[in-house]
Amino acid sequence: MDKRTIDQLSSQAWAIHNIVRTLHVALPDDASDAAVPTRCLLLHVLGLTEQLAMELMDMDMKLPEANHI
């Protein structure tokens, strides 16, 4: 995978993370009897997207600039 592709994927991962964060903040706390704990699920997705975005950023930083188009 080249630097440009990793950079694009990193940007997309951060965009998804920021959208999910906005949704998480906008929703009220889950009711204790909620059939689907939506806010809790979004918190889990936040953790996954942040980890993914950070790993992609680390990969991007480790690739030499010569590969960047």
Residue frames as qw, qx, qy, qz and C-alpha x, y, z in Angstrom:
[[0.000, 0.891, 0.454, 0.000, 0.00, 0.00, 0.00],
 [0.450, 0.390, -0.024, 0.803, 1.43, 3.39, -0.91],
 [0.197, -0.199, -0.416, 0.865, 1.62, 6.51, 1.24],
 [0.283, -0.078, -0.214, -0.932, -1.15, 8.31, -0.66],
 [0.596, -0.292, -0.665, -0.342, -3.59, 5.43, -0.16],
 [0.498, -0.318, -0.655, 0.471, -2.77, 5.18, 3.54],
 [0.049, -0.086, -0.181, 0.979, -3.15, 8.96, 3.91],
 [0.442, -0.178, -0.395, -0.786, -6.59, 8.81, 2.25],
 [0.627, -0.324, -0.706, -0.057, -7.69, 5.89, 4.41],
 [0.358, -0.214, -0.528, 0.739, -6.50, 7.70, 7.53],
 [0.164, -0.022, -0.021, -0.986, -8.51, 10.79, 6.56],
 [0.578, -0.242, -0.543, -0.559, -11.59, 8.67, 5.94],
 [0.571, -0.284, -0.719, 0.277, -11.17, 6.86, 9.26],
 [0.158, -0.171, -0.383, 0.894, -10.96, 10.19, 11.11],
 [0.351, -0.114, -0.260, -0.892, -14.04, 11.46, 9.23],
 [0.635, -0.303, -0.667, -0.244, -16.02, 8.37, 10.26],
 [0.459, -0.230, -0.620, 0.593, -14.74, 8.74, 13.83],
 [0.017, 0.056, 0.169, -0.984, -15.87, 12.39, 13.96],
 [0.506, -0.211, -0.439, -0.711, -19.33, 11.55, 12.57],
 [0.646, -0.316, -0.693, 0.045, -19.80, 8.77, 15.13],
 [0.315, -0.151, -0.486, 0.801, -18.59, 11.11, 17.91],
 [0.246, -0.094, -0.073, -0.962, -21.19, 13.68, 16.87],
 [0.642, -0.269, -0.561, -0.448, -23.94, 11.06, 16.90],
 [0.576, -0.219, -0.687, 0.385, -22.78, 9.76, 20.29],
 [0.125, -0.093, -0.346, 0.925, -22.88, 13.23, 21.84],
 [0.357, -0.128, -0.256, -0.889, -26.26, 14.06, 20.27],
 [0.629, -0.286, -0.668, -0.278, -28.06, 11.00, 21.63],
 [0.554, -0.616, 0.263, -0.494, -29.45, 10.78, 25.14],
 [0.188, -0.366, 0.891, -0.195, -28.15, 8.10, 27.49],
 [0.458, -0.078, -0.823, -0.328, -29.51, 4.63, 26.82],
 [0.698, -0.405, 0.095, -0.583, -32.52, 3.64, 28.90],
 [0.339, -0.397, 0.829, -0.199, -31.80, 0.78, 31.27],
 [0.678, 0.217, 0.678, -0.184, -34.41, -1.34, 29.47],
 [0.409, 0.656, -0.324, -0.545, -33.37, -0.34, 25.93],
 [0.946, 0.209, 0.245, -0.032, -33.61, -3.19, 23.44],
 [0.740, 0.424, 0.001, 0.522, -30.63, -1.72, 21.55],
 [0.449, -0.752, -0.072, 0.477, -28.11, 0.28, 23.60],
 [0.573, 0.753, 0.145, 0.290, -27.39, 2.69, 20.74],
 [0.053, -0.944, 0.278, -0.170, -25.22, 5.18, 22.62],
 [0.700, -0.491, 0.513, 0.075, -23.18, 2.36, 24.15],
 [0.828, 0.304, 0.387, 0.269, -22.67, 0.81, 20.72],
 [0.377, 0.888, -0.019, 0.264, -21.55, 4.14, 19.30],
 [0.376, -0.829, 0.413, -0.038, -19.01, 4.44, 22.12],
 [0.818, -0.149, 0.517, 0.206, -17.63, 1.06, 21.13],
 [0.672, 0.619, 0.262, 0.311, -17.42, 2.13, 17.46],
 [0.004, 0.977, -0.184, 0.110, -15.63, 5.31, 18.57],
 [0.598, -0.596, 0.520, 0.127, -12.92, 3.21, 20.17],
 [0.795, 0.185, 0.506, 0.278, -12.55, 1.08, 17.05],
 [0.483, 0.817, 0.170, 0.265, -12.41, 4.03, 14.65],
 [0.186, -0.936, 0.298, -0.015, -9.91, 5.92, 16.78],
 [0.702, -0.376, 0.564, 0.217, -7.63, 2.89, 16.97],
 [0.726, 0.444, 0.437, 0.291, -7.91, 2.35, 13.20],
 [0.267, 0.946, 0.023, 0.184, -7.20, 6.01, 12.40],
 [0.386, -0.822, 0.414, 0.066, -4.21, 6.10, 14.76],
 [0.767, -0.134, 0.566, 0.273, -2.74, 2.91, 13.25],
 [0.614, 0.654, 0.323, 0.301, -3.14, 4.31, 9.74],
 [0.011, 0.984, -0.154, 0.094, -1.48, 7.57, 10.79],
 [0.596, -0.593, 0.513, 0.170, 1.42, 5.60, 12.28],
 [0.770, 0.220, 0.506, 0.319, 1.78, 3.62, 9.03],
 [0.391, 0.881, 0.157, 0.216, 1.70, 6.87, 7.05],
 [0.234, -0.925, 0.300, 0.016, 4.44, 8.40, 9.21],
 [0.703, -0.383, 0.558, 0.220, 6.70, 5.36, 8.77],
 [0.743, 0.471, 0.381, 0.285, 6.58, 5.34, 4.97],
 [0.428, -0.236, 0.197, 0.850, 9.24, 7.38, 3.19],
 [0.253, 0.690, 0.131, -0.665, 8.14, 10.67, 1.60],
 [0.001, -0.335, 0.703, 0.627, 9.51, 9.49, -1.76],
 [0.089, 0.292, 0.937, 0.167, 6.43, 7.30, -2.15],
 [0.164, 0.657, 0.479, -0.559, 4.09, 10.25, -1.68],
 [0.337, 0.380, 0.570, 0.646, 2.54, 11.44, -4.94]]
